[in-house]
Amino acid sequence: MVIPELEFSLGTWKVVDALVPHKDVRIGVISGDAVDFRAKFPSGATPSNSDISWEGEKTGTGPTINISFTGTGNKSVKLKVNGTETNVATVTVANPTGPGKYQWLASHPIRALTANSLGTEAASWSSGHNNIGDAKRHAYWNAILVADWNATDAEEFTTAYEVSGLADGAAHNETVMDLENNATGRSLYSTGASRATLQAAVTSAATAGSLVILDNLGNTNEVGLIKPSNQ
């Protein structure tokens, strides 16, 4: 049996996961996004449509399928050839809702006094774009927001930040990445933890793969896939 590559498209076709070496990757989308999937066979090796089937989030036959994702959480897209499962794509669906960051800050004037300085503090400690530096920044930012505010306000504000980002055209996979790192950062706070302790906890989380980053943006086959920070 010829094993195809599984590709997805949100405008450009990309490989979901190279067969060798395997990577623990996911596609990040926002609820309501529609994603195209296709089985890419070597030239001349395409089986008949009835031999190619899809299961999981949606069922169907043939080399391509379009799936609209709703709700939240991890969804599976399974590709089978002649009844044998060959590839599986994991799609993480997020659905940040509520006010944008300026609306939230306007309704929380006390928090607005320190919001900017805490963001600057996090960016001064770690920075980057869609890489480990970026993941650590988001995690540390949320940890110190919990330390100086509380967990509820930290979650509401950073979610509002992502809601505004989406309204401004932020990439959906980046939003999923940021939301996950924000949540991990909040979970790392412990009562009375110092800044140094929180920085060490975030660094350990990044090394352990508990944070997430986007796959190498220079890799045209796997651009934008979410993966653990230690891969």
QUIFENUR-V768008 format. One record per run of one state. SS is the DSSP state (a for helix, b for strand, c for the rest). FROM is the first residue (numbers start at 1). TO is the last residue. If there is no record, write none. Layout:
# QUIFENUR-V768008
SS & FROM & TO
SS & FROM & TO
This chain:
# QUIFENUR-V768008
c & 1 & 4
b & 5 & 9
c & 10 & 12
b & 13 & 15
c & 16 & 24
b & 25 & 30
c & 31 & 33
b & 34 & 40
c & 41 & 48
a & 49 & 51
b & 52 & 56
c & 57 & 59
b & 60 & 61
c & 62 & 63
b & 64 & 68
c & 69 & 72
b & 73 & 81
c & 82 & 83
b & 84 & 94
c & 95 & 100
a & 101 & 106
c & 107 & 108
a & 109 & 125
c & 126 & 131
a & 132 & 148
c & 149 & 150
a & 151 & 167
c & 168 & 171
a & 172 & 188
c & 189 & 194
a & 195 & 208
c & 209 & 211
b & 212 & 214
c & 215 & 225
b & 226 & 228
c & 229 & 231
